[in-house]
Amino acid sequence: MLDIEISKLDHCTDRQLKDLLALAATNVKSTRDWLLEIGDAEQLEYVLTEMCTGTEQSGGALLQAVCSADTPVESLITIKRVAKRLAVSAGGPAQSAAATLLYHLSIASAQAYHSQDISSKNLSERLALYRDLAAELSDERLAAIFERAVSGSPSERA
């Protein structure tokens, strides 16, 4: 981790650190409900755009990138980092869920379209969540990314 990223963590409140750590947690049952609430692409884009106001990022561009098979893995890694930063600055459950969903979409997209796991945690630890999101998200385009990530995972092919 870069020194600048560590210094940003030093300025986080306890709640912000908890939210950030929850991104990597394998037990995301309570977050799962919020993910389903924010799981419509239009609503997700709206919340991400609101969160990106005043930054160099665009909520719509971030969402479009994670949904595209043409987005390079390096860009998905960058989006994953942006999602972590957005989670730290989230101003409520909807924003936290939007950042978390963007985080997981970037990881799922890398697996789905490039067969690469870009997380330090093994994909098998997230498969149950991704199966649920594939089945329960109201937005078919978002659900398809998780479905494709699950079906393309090494443990699913074995």
Secondary structure, DSSP 4 states (H G I P E B T S, - for coil): --HHHHHHHHT--HHHHHHHHHHH-S--HHHHHHHHHT-SHHHHHHHHHHHHTTSS--HHHHHHHHH-TTS-HHHHHHHHHHHHHHHHT--SHHHHHHHHHHHHHHHHHHHHHH----SSS-GGGTHHHHHHHHHH-S-HHHHHHHHHHHHTSHHHH-
